Amino acid sequence: MDTGEPAGALVAAAGGDKRAALLRQITEEGGFAFAASAEKAAAGDLRAAEAAREMAWEQLHSGPWREVEPAWRDAYALACLHVASIRAGDDRRAALRALDMGLIMGGDLLRAELEAAIARVPAYRNGDGNGDTGIDAERWMEGLSRNTDLADVFKVLPVKSLSCKQIERRTCISLEAFIHDYFLRESPVILSGCIDHWPARTKWKDIKYLERIAGDRTVPAEVGKNYVCNEWRQDLITFSQFLERMWSPDCSANLTYLAQHPLFDQIKELREDIVVPDYCYAGGGELQALNAWFGPDGTVTPLHHDPHHNLFAQVLGRKYIRLYNASISEDLYPHMETMLSNMSQVDLDNIDVKEFPRTEGLEFMDCILEEGGTSLL
């Protein structure tokens, strides 16, 4: 059907309708001040835009994340769009940070608008110096080649590592064999040769490429040994700042880790460097999540249970993986708190057998996933 309106006008009208409906909903929930500030922000008032963003931010932190009203997440995204629109002309980095914060913390209602706005603000501009971490290529490659000697690796692994049954290894197999031999049997496997064609295998070894593509983008970085430690925190920093922290002299004392973040949804250019393997569709359903882990030596994910099957691809470096059978989960002392109920209280690097006696002698499977390897977990 021909409406007689240009496509761009239809898109703008749809976007305007979404925003108007959102402001009505926020007003009905008592957000009169936010709605008033958002209207001024839409007219170009930066102070009003910042005020609206702060109001929404406070709502996002008014209680547990799962209890936040979805409308306030969308309201935060709207405020970020207003801030970015006003700041884009004189401060591209502030505009880009606002848009990234909208993607990270906002809801889905205005996600397409956020992504379109980001496409209009280059993440890196040659010569502005904003995407330069100060890490030269030689230092970056030196960091990637650390711990190539297995004898050095054993020094940092938990006790009894690689002393029990190791995970089976196969060269790239057919989808049918993957489903029959491993997926349906819920049996882990390491596959080689499955991601050799990924552009990421070569491109991500180039620090300047990562700076150019993602240097000015804001990401949530975890700081501390792991997220169950008291000193753990999360910093919102640029990807360039994250890369600098990875190889800084005090990195081991201030571990910074980009963990389980939908990086490829946020930074589309990095998404183009990978290809989702067909194995991910073995269950016949949709892909549940596509996340990234990016960090230096010494980063640890505590012993935990995931709700979905995982296909883990090691693009650079190597990772130690240990698996216990789900049938002995209670012997691994899961946390009693609801938010941590899928986490074990046991620290594999320092097992206290007096406090957790049932862990002693438990069988497990483990492996070292080398660069280019893929594992079903």
C-alpha positions in Angstrom: 0.0 0.0 0.0 1.3 3.5 -0.9 0.9 6.0 1.9 2.2 8.9 -0.1 4.9 9.5 2.6 8.6 9.0 2.1 10.1 6.1 4.0 12.2 8.4 6.2 9.1 10.3 7.3 7.4 7.0 8.2 10.4 5.9 10.3 10.5 9.3 12.1 6.8 9.2 12.8 7.1 5.7 14.2 10.0 6.8 16.4 8.0 9.8 17.6 5.0 7.6 18.4 7.2 5.3 20.5 8.7 8.3 22.5 5.3 9.8 23.1 3.8 6.6 24.3 6.8 6.1 26.6 6.5 9.6 28.1 2.8 8.9 28.8 3.7 5.6 30.5 6.4 7.3 32.6 4.0 10.1 33.6 1.4 7.5 34.7 4.1 5.9 36.9 4.8 9.3 38.6 7.6 10.5 36.4 6.2 13.9 35.8 9.6 15.6 36.3 11.3 13.3 33.9 8.6 13.8 31.2 8.9 17.6 31.6 12.7 17.5 31.3 12.6 15.1 28.3 10.3 17.5 26.4 12.8 20.4 27.0 15.7 18.1 26.0 14.0 17.2 22.7 14.1 21.0 22.0 17.9 21.1 22.6 18.2 21.9 26.3 21.3 20.1 27.4 20.7 20.8 31.2 17.3 19.3 30.9 18.7 16.3 29.0 21.3 15.7 31.7 18.7 16.1 34.4 16.4 13.5 32.7 19.2 11.1 32.4 20.1 11.4 36.0 16.5 10.9 37.1 16.3 7.7 35.0 19.7 6.6 36.3 18.4 6.9 39.9 15.4 4.7 39.0 17.7 2.0 37.5 19.5 1.9 40.8 16.5 2.0 43.1 16.5 -1.7 43.8 17.6 -5.1 42.4 18.0 -4.9 38.6 15.3 -7.5 37.9 12.8 -5.4 39.8 13.4 -2.2 37.8 10.3 -1.2 35.7 11.1 -1.8 32.0 9.7 1.6 31.1 12.5 3.3 33.1 15.1 1.4 31.2 13.6 2.8 28.0 13.4 6.2 29.6 17.1 6.1 30.3 17.8 5.2 26.7 15.6 8.2 25.6 17.6 10.5 27.8 20.9 9.2 26.4 19.6 9.8 22.9 18.8 13.4 23.8 22.2 14.0 25.4 24.0 12.5 22.4 22.0 14.5 19.9 22.9 17.8 21.7 26.6 16.9 22.3 27.4 15.4 18.9 28.3 18.7 17.4 31.0 19.7 19.9 32.0 16.6 21.8 31.8 13.3 19.9 33.3 11.3 22.7 30.6 12.4 25.2 28.0 11.7 22.6 29.3 8.3 21.9 29.6 7.5 25.6 25.9 8.5 26.1 24.8 6.2 23.3 26.8 3.3 24.6 25.4 3.8 28.0 21.9 3.7 26.4 22.8 0.4 24.8 24.3 -1.1 28.0 21.7 0.1 30.5 18.6 1.0 28.4 15.7 -1.1 27.3 14.9 -2.5 23.8 12.3 0.0 22.8 14.8 2.6 21.3 17.7 0.3 20.6 17.4 0.7 16.8 17.6 4.5 17.3 20.7 4.2 19.5 22.4 2.0 16.9 21.5 4.3 14.1 22.9 7.3 16.1 26.1 5.4 16.8 26.5 4.8 13.1 26.5 8.5 12.6 29.2 9.1 15.2 32.5 7.5 14.1 34.0 5.5 17.0 37.5 6.7 16.0 38.9 9.5 14.0 42.5 9.4 12.7 44.7 12.0 14.2 42.5 12.9 17.2 44.5 10.8 19.6 41.4 9.6 21.4 41.7 5.9 20.4 45.4 5.5 21.2 46.1 3.5 24.3 49.9 4.0 24.2 50.4 0.3 23.8 52.7 -0.4 20.9 52.2 -3.5 18.7 55.3 -5.2 20.0 54.1 -4.9 23.6 50.7 -6.2 22.7 52.1 -9.2 20.9 54.4 -9.9 23.8 51.4 -10.0 26.1 49.5 -12.4 23.9 52.5 -14.8 23.8 52.8 -15.1 27.6 52.7 -18.5 29.3 53.4 -20.5 26.1 55.3 -23.0 28.2 52.9 -25.5 29.9 55.3 -25.8 32.8 54.6 -22.1 33.6 50.9 -22.7 33.1 50.8 -25.5 35.7 52.2 -23.1 38.4 48.9 -21.1 38.3 46.4 -23.9 37.9 44.4 -25.4 40.8 45.8 -28.6 42.4 45.2 -31.9 40.6 44.6 -30.1 37.3 44.9 -32.4 34.3 45.3 -35.4 36.6 41.8 -36.8 36.1 39.7 -37.5 33.0 40.4 -35.0 30.3 37.8 -33.7 27.8 37.7 -35.5 24.5 39.3 -33.7 21.5 38.1 -33.9 17.9 38.9 -32.2 14.7 36.1 -30.2 13.1 33.2 -32.8 12.8 29.8 -32.8 11.0 26.8 -31.3 12.7 25.2 -34.7 12.7 28.1 -36.3 14.6 28.2 -33.3 17.0 24.5 -33.8 17.8 24.6 -37.6 18.1 27.9 -38.1 19.9 28.0 -35.1 22.2 25.0 -32.8 22.3 22.3 -35.4 23.0 24.5 -37.2 25.4 25.4 -34.0 27.2 29.0 -34.9 26.8 31.7 -32.1 26.6 34.1 -32.0 23.7 36.9 -29.8 22.3 36.8 -29.2 18.6 39.7 -27.9 16.5 39.6 -26.2 13.1 36.1 -24.7 13.6 37.0 -21.1 13.8 40.2 -21.0 11.7 38.3 -18.9 9.1 37.2 -16.2 11.5 38.7 -12.8 10.7 39.1 -12.3 14.4 41.8 -14.9 14.5 44.2 -12.4 12.8 42.6 -9.0 13.2 42.4 -9.1 17.0 46.2 -9.6 17.2 46.5 -6.1 15.8 46.1 -3.6 18.7 45.7 -0.7 16.3 42.8 -2.4 14.7 41.0 -2.9 18.0 41.7 0.8 18.9 40.3 2.0 15.5 37.2 -0.1 15.6 36.3 0.0 19.3 38.7 2.3 21.1 36.3 5.0 22.1 33.4 2.7 22.9 32.3 2.4 26.5 32.2 -1.1 28.0 31.5 -2.6 31.5 34.7 -4.0 32.9 34.9 -6.1 36.0 37.6 -5.3 38.5 38.9 -7.8 41.0 39.6 -11.5 41.1 36.0 -12.5 40.5 32.5 -11.2 41.1 31.9 -13.0 44.4 34.9 -11.2 46.1 34.2 -8.3 48.4 36.5 -6.0 46.6 34.9 -6.7 43.2 33.5 -3.7 41.3 32.4 -2.8 37.8 33.9 0.2 35.9 32.4 1.8 32.8 35.5 2.6 30.7 36.4 3.0 27.1 37.7 -0.1 25.3 41.1 1.7 24.9 41.3 2.2 28.6 40.5 -1.5 29.1 43.2 -2.6 26.8 45.7 -0.3 28.6 44.7 -1.9 31.9 45.2 -5.4 30.6 49.0 -4.9 30.2 49.6 -2.3 32.9 52.4 -3.1 35.5 49.8 -3.3 38.3 47.4 -5.5 36.3 47.8 -8.5 38.6 46.8 -6.4 41.6 43.9 -4.8 39.9 42.6 -7.4 37.4 40.3 -6.0 34.8 38.1 -8.3 32.9 35.4 -7.9 30.2 33.2 -10.8 31.0 29.9 -12.2 29.6 29.1 -9.0 27.9 27.1 -8.8 24.6 29.9 -7.0 23.0 29.0 -8.1 19.5 25.5 -6.6 19.8 27.0 -3.4 21.0 29.9 -3.1 18.5 28.7 -4.3 15.2 32.2 -4.1 13.6 33.5 -6.7 15.9 30.5 -8.9 15.2 31.6 -9.0 11.6 34.9 -10.6 12.7 33.2 -13.8 13.9 30.8 -16.4 12.5 28.3 -18.3 14.7 29.0 -22.0 14.2 26.2 -24.2 13.0 26.7 -26.3 16.2 25.0 -23.5 18.1 21.7 -24.5 16.5 21.9 -28.1 17.4 19.0 -27.8 19.8 16.7 -26.7 17.1 16.0 -23.4 18.8 17.3 -19.8 18.7 20.7 -18.7 19.9 20.2 -17.7 23.5 23.1 -15.3 23.9 26.3 -14.2 22.1 28.8 -12.9 24.7 32.5 -12.0 24.9 35.1 -12.6 27.5 38.3 -10.5 27.2 41.0 -10.3 29.8 44.6 -10.7 30.9 46.4 -13.6 32.6 44.9 -14.5 36.0 41.3 -13.8 35.4 39.0 -16.4 36.9 35.3 -17.3 36.5 34.2 -19.0 39.8 32.8 -22.5 39.7 29.2 -22.2 38.5 26.3 -23.8 36.7 24.9 -22.3 33.5 21.2 -22.7 32.4 22.1 -23.3 28.7 24.6 -25.3 26.7 27.7 -23.3 25.9 29.9 -23.3 22.8 33.0 -21.5 23.9 35.5 -20.3 21.2 39.0 -19.3 22.2 40.1 -16.6 19.7 43.4 -15.6 21.4 45.4 -17.1 24.3 44.3 -20.1 26.2 41.9 -21.0 29.0 41.8 -23.7 31.7 38.3 -25.3 32.0 37.2 -27.7 34.8 33.8 -29.5 34.8 32.0 -31.4 37.5 29.0 -33.6 36.8 25.7 -31.8 37.6 24.6 -34.8 39.8 27.1 -33.8 42.5 26.2 -30.1 42.6 25.3 -30.3 46.2 28.7 -31.6 47.1 30.1 -28.3 45.7 28.2 -26.2 48.2 26.2 -23.8 46.1 25.5 -20.3 47.6 22.3 -20.0 49.5 21.5 -16.5 48.3 19.1 -16.5 45.4 21.2 -14.3 43.2 24.3 -16.6 43.6 22.5 -19.9 43.8 24.2 -21.1 40.6 27.6 -20.4 42.1 29.8 -22.7 44.3 31.2 -21.4 47.5 34.4 -23.4 46.8 37.5 -21.6 45.7 39.3 -24.1 43.5 42.5 -22.1 43.9 42.4 -22.5 47.7 40.0 -25.3 48.7 39.2 -25.4 52.4 38.4 -29.1 53.0 37.5 -28.4 56.6 34.7 -26.0 55.6 33.8 -28.0 52.5 34.7 -31.6 53.2 32.5 -33.2 50.5 34.6 -31.6 47.8 37.6 -33.8 48.6 38.1 -36.5 46.1 35.3 -35.4 43.7 35.9 -36.5 40.1 36.0 -33.9 37.4 37.0 -33.4 33.8 39.3 -30.7 32.6 41.3 -29.3 29.7 43.3 -26.4 28.5 41.5 -24.8 25.6 44.2 -23.6 23.2 43.9 -20.7 20.8 41.6 -21.6 17.9 39.8 -24.3 19.9 36.1 -24.5 20.5 34.4 -26.4 23.4 30.9 -27.7 24.1 30.3 -27.2 27.8 
